Amino acid sequence: MTSTPSMGYPRGPQHRPRGWVGHLAGVATADAAMTALKISLERSARQRAERLRDVMADRWREKQHPTRARMRALVAHPGARFVWRDVPAPPSPGPGAAVVHPIAVATCDLDRAMALGRSPFPLPMAFGHECVGEVVEVGDEVTTVRPGDRVVVPFQISCGSCAACVAGLTANCLTVPPISMYGFGLVGGLWGGAFSDLLTVPFAEAMLVPLPQGIEPAAAASVADNVADGYRSIAPYLPQLLDRGRDLDVVIFAEIGPRPPFSASVPLYAGLTAMALGAPRVHLVDRRPHVRAHAEALGMIAHASVRSVPSAPLVVDSTGDRRGPSLAIARTSPDGIVASLSSLSRRSPIPTALMYGRNIRYELGRSHARAHIPAILEMMRTGALRPETVTTHLASLDTADRTLREHALGESTKTILVE
């Protein structure tokens, strides 16, 4: 079931994983790790502690006196090792919850760094946070989905009814502790990983988005996070810029130099979104030849360095590099917008005087994925957006332990595993 692209990406191992010592030393000294810990405890610290206590207590009880059926869950360990574990299946869902069975699971651009032990997220952890699932069981109060439905499962936990969720700010749901997410282990709140037989969704009606007829689960698997990330860097801004009547360029910065080894699907999804919404020209900057070849095959203009990139009214910084914000701002034309998607650095230099003089708007923040998913699925339904063109590998979920190791050590841009 493996799909091999024609983009000329490097074969064989390209990245060296960290073992236990290197990984734990990196986590202990990482600026981003301390920042993530601070954010996670800014609000609802007691609730987070109680949840962690309850999860660990449940694991202990089930280990000593099993009462539930067993299932598989994939756990990532330092050294890019993935192991299927036999763990307790989730209990029957509460009144507003559901249990889903992941049928298509995608790698995130951050997954390679996480698996290699080169991210601020401590291993081991239950892995995976982008998926389409099939509903298995729902609580008594759930009416919008039913067993057998195929659904996109947003990677962030959100209730749908608090003030933040109602405003579309689902990444900062006030009902759960900050940065509650699937597939991020202890930092994300131990909600489990998508590479498992079953996954509990605590707020089923708010979170689960039915998959439209005609869309394959593999095509939509990454809508849960990375497609939404690329979409939100373009869709809120491009239409208003086009309304000004400008023959504009869109510039997207991906890898510009040595950094944690992220994949490049988000910048490619951003480029696809820009073209779907009418951008005349989309430029993508990435020093990796296989990423540039992929971008050109999708209709973008690829650049190996910043020097050949024009100024543009919409610039996306998807570098994850501390130099990314200043480079993106330098290429932004007057009254333009910079959408900065990520940062693992505590500080980055920003040319504020240049921003002031050109009247540049700069936005940095996490994606409110759930709020964007319906619009993305509608674009997919009409054929305007085709995320599957970014997929470089397709494999069976049963091979996830081997396939994800190959993904982590190699240079695949987007690996998707299906039943």
Summary of the structure (lengths in Angstrom):
residues: 419
radius of gyration: 20.7
end to end distance: 10.2
largest distance: 67.9
contacts: 1509
relative contact order: 0.16
helix: 36%
strand: 21%
